[in-house]
């Protein structure tokens, strides 16, 4: 069945305008509007946090997905299990978990 005449689907006027605006922005070399607004939102969020006395920091943690991490965790668990205090340590962990 062909889509001709009255049955042909047309995009809504708002959709057509949005497409036209994107084409115009691309041809003029303008940056997308969402990039600037995201940047502004992040900047405002950080300013609010600083006003509350917070400061940004970078923290590096071990990569728990790596094979080296898994091997080291396994090694330390085996050592802990061989400890003469293993039963007491496990009892303490169980008591804290409840």
C-alpha positions as a printed Julia matrix, in Angstrom:
98×3 Matrix{Float64}:
  0.0     0.0    0.0
  1.52    3.31  -1.01
  1.45    6.43   1.08
  0.24    9.07  -1.27
 -2.29   11.82  -1.08
 -4.13   12.29   2.19
 -2.65    9.17   3.84
  0.92   10.43   3.61
  2.35   11.04   7.09
  3.75   14.49   7.78
  5.98   15.43  10.71
  4.51   17.77  13.23
  5.25   21.47  12.88
  7.39   21.47  16.05
  9.45   18.54  14.77
  9.98   20.23  11.42
 11.11   23.45  13.13
 13.51   21.53  15.38
 15.08   19.81  12.38
 15.4    23.12  10.59
 17.05   24.71  13.63
 19.56   21.84  13.86
 20.45   22.2   10.19
 20.93   25.95  10.61
 23.11   25.47  13.69
 25.28   22.92  11.87
 25.83   25.16   8.89
 26.76   28.17  11.03
 29.3    26.14  13.05
 27.42   26.73  16.3
 27.71   24.3   19.2
 24.6    22.36  20.17
 22.47   24.1   22.78
 22.51   21.11  25.14
 26.33   21.24  25.5
 26.31   24.77  26.89
 23.34   24.14  29.15
 24.95   20.99  30.61
 28.13   22.9   31.29
 26.16   25.67  32.96
 24.25   23.19  35.1
 27.47   21.56  36.31
 29.03   24.95  37.03
 25.97   26.05  39.03
 25.91   22.76  40.94
 29.57   23.11  41.88
 29.04   26.7   42.97
 26.19   25.62  45.26
 28.37   22.92  46.8
 31.24   25.38  47.33
 28.8    27.79  48.98
 27.97   25.0   51.43
 31.65   24.68  52.33
 32.41   21.68  50.11
 35.39   21.3   47.8
 35.98   18.87  44.93
 38.66   16.22  45.22
 39.84   13.31  43.08
 40.19    9.97  44.8
 41.81    6.89  43.35
 40.64    3.48  44.53
 41.68   -0.06  43.6
 40.04   -1.46  40.49
 37.94   -4.27  41.96
 37.34   -5.65  38.44
 41.01   -6.43  37.77
 42.55   -9.89  38.05
 45.34   -8.53  40.24
 42.81   -7.24  42.77
 41.0   -10.59  42.84
 44.28  -12.48  43.31
 45.39  -10.21  46.15
 41.98  -10.43  47.87
 42.11  -14.23  47.61
 45.66  -14.28  49.05
 44.68  -12.09  52.01
 41.55  -14.15  52.71
 43.6   -17.33  52.85
 46.03  -15.67  55.28
 43.16  -14.43  57.46
 41.57  -17.89  57.51
 44.85  -19.47  58.68
 45.17  -16.97  61.54
 44.78  -18.26  65.1
 42.29  -15.41  65.6
 40.12  -16.32  62.6
 37.18  -17.61  64.69
 37.17  -14.51  66.93
 37.49  -12.21  63.92
 34.59  -13.91  62.13
 32.45  -13.73  65.29
 33.11   -9.97  65.48
 32.18   -9.5   61.8
 28.98  -11.5   62.32
 28.08   -9.44  65.4
 28.6    -6.17  63.49
 26.54   -7.4   60.53
 23.37   -8.0   62.55
